[in-house]
Amino acid sequence: MIPVTKPFLPPKADYDKLVDGIWQRNWLTNEGPLASRLEVNLKRYLNQEHLLFVSNGTIALQLAIRALKLEGEVITTPFSYVATTSSLVWEGCDPVFADIDPKTLNINPDEIEALITPKTTGIMATHVYGNPCDVTTLQKIAEKHKLKLIYDGAHAFGVKYQNKSLFDYGDVSTCSFHATKLFQTVEGGCVTTKSPELLRTMYLQRAFGHTSATSFEGVGINGKNSEFHAAMGLANLPYIEAIIAKRKALSAHYDKWLNLLVVSRQTITPGTDYNYAYYPLIFEDEATLLRMVEALNKQMIYPRRYFYPSLSSLDYVRKQSTPIADDLARRVLCLPLYHTLSLEEVEIIARCMLRVQRYE
């Protein structure tokens, strides 16, 4: 079987050594030494001054929404994982969907200003598959209309744009460290910001608002993460460059074998040092995509329709028109891509897809 992804797991001895220390200290959570060390190492690797390790990428978004005091309407993308929208709804905000750019698959800045009303308090944009949004234009719009700007960078670990970390942009950027992600801590995520004040707010929110054992400041939640999750991150981080290099090589092999396949691809924003988090293809129509999925599944190959359906179709948001996102969500398919995938398996996948096209 070839799944769409598999988590990278470090040498077990690396993880066991860290876990042995947990046993010796008997300190399992509540900002333990491994969680603190992971934050330091991540700040160094991602070149961030302020970063908090949290329990998952969705809590990261919720902390950002709360810290920035977003309410009312928040303009966001309909082409993302459901957590981007559900985190807004969970926090009492009203998602307003701006349609996407058909090439980059990111939120289209040209669609945003017409949607701004007196109720609008922020913009939440996703770097889709790790591809940078038009951060310059989005920043100008946010400043012009005095809006807060959050980037959902769930897929953007390690991405650089114009020689800077992609997490340098916006008021708050978030990332997911879920098991399916490029860098994983089993479950986990982070928030980054340039603002010491926002950092302090999210730091307090992450741990119930505790300022001491018996005092609290504001409404908090349990957004902390454990020493066992931190240990996985510490064991994985030294391998991240090798992981990205392998995924780049696999993506190039797909490109070589699928050059005759009738599909289009996401346009990567110029100036990007990409992380090869996903390998998405855009088919001419949904019927062709479904035939490909059926043929691959028969060979025990399991790509994923990521993201499908368009978030504007969710039954807990008000109906809005996003024709480009709706169309692309029906036609995008992500192929298997993970560290232990072999070049031979890429060729098997490609040959299967080319056979389907040949006999259509």
Secondary structure, DSSP 4 states (H G I P E B T S, - for coil): -B-S-------HHHHHHHHHHHHHHT--SSS-HHHHHHHHHHHHHHT-S-EEEES-HHHHHHHHHHHTT--SEEEE-SSS-HHHHHHHHHTT-EEEEPPB-TTT-SB-GGGTGGG--TTEEEEEEE-GGGPPP-HHHHHHHHHHTT-EEEEE-TT-TT-EETTEEGGGSSSEEEEE--TTSSS--SS-EEEE-S-HHHHHHHHHHHBTTBSSSS-B-S---B----HHHHHHHHHHGGGHHHHHHHHHHHHHHHHHHTTTSSEE-PPPPTTEE------EEEESSHHHHHHHHHHHHHTTB--B-TT-S-GGG-TTS-----HHHHHHHHHEEEPP--TT--HHHHHHHHHHHHHHHHT-
